[in-house]
């Protein structure tokens, strides 16, 4: 597992502590596209911004 830092509120970026690159969906947002490390964009394009969805805990 790579060490990542989080930035932002509910719309987050995962930035690698080692490489400084962001978790990115290769070739833009779409089903089946690979996740890669890529240079973080200044504007926060869709394929390197992630929405945090909070859910209530459930018992197993």
C-alpha positions as CSV (number, residue, x, y, z in Angstrom):
1,X,0.0,0.0,0.0
2,X,1.3,3.4,-1.0
3,X,1.2,6.3,1.5
4,X,-1.3,8.9,0.3
5,X,-2.3,12.3,1.6
6,X,-5.9,13.7,1.2
7,X,-6.7,17.2,0.2
8,X,-10.1,19.0,-0.1
9,X,-13.5,18.6,1.6
10,X,-15.9,16.1,0.1
11,X,-14.2,16.3,-3.3
12,X,-10.8,14.9,-2.5
13,X,-7.5,14.3,-4.3
14,X,-5.3,11.4,-3.3
15,X,-1.7,12.5,-3.6
16,X,1.2,10.0,-3.2
17,X,3.5,11.1,-0.4
18,X,6.4,9.5,-2.4
19,X,5.9,10.6,-5.9
20,X,3.7,13.7,-5.4
21,X,1.4,12.5,-8.1
22,X,-2.4,12.1,-7.9
23,X,-4.5,9.0,-8.2
24,X,-6.0,9.4,-11.6
25,X,-8.5,7.6,-14.0
26,X,-6.5,7.0,-17.1
27,X,-8.1,8.5,-20.3
28,X,-10.8,10.3,-18.3
29,X,-13.8,9.1,-16.3
30,X,-15.3,5.9,-17.5
31,X,-16.1,2.3,-16.6
32,X,-13.2,-0.1,-16.9
33,X,-10.4,2.6,-17.1
34,X,-7.2,1.9,-15.2
35,X,-6.2,3.8,-12.1
36,X,-2.8,5.4,-12.4
37,X,-0.5,7.9,-10.7
38,X,-0.4,11.1,-12.8
39,X,0.7,14.7,-12.4
40,X,-1.9,16.5,-10.4
41,X,-3.9,19.1,-12.4
42,X,-4.1,22.6,-11.1
43,X,-7.8,22.9,-11.8
44,X,-8.8,19.5,-10.3
45,X,-10.1,17.8,-13.5
46,X,-12.8,15.1,-13.1
47,X,-10.4,12.1,-13.4
48,X,-8.3,13.1,-10.4
49,X,-11.0,14.3,-8.0
50,X,-12.8,11.8,-5.9
51,X,-16.1,12.3,-4.1
52,X,-16.2,11.1,-0.5
53,X,-19.5,9.3,0.3
54,X,-20.1,8.9,4.1
55,X,-22.3,6.1,5.2
56,X,-23.6,5.1,8.6
57,X,-21.8,2.2,10.1
58,X,-23.6,-1.2,10.0
59,X,-23.1,-4.3,12.2
60,X,-22.1,-7.5,10.6
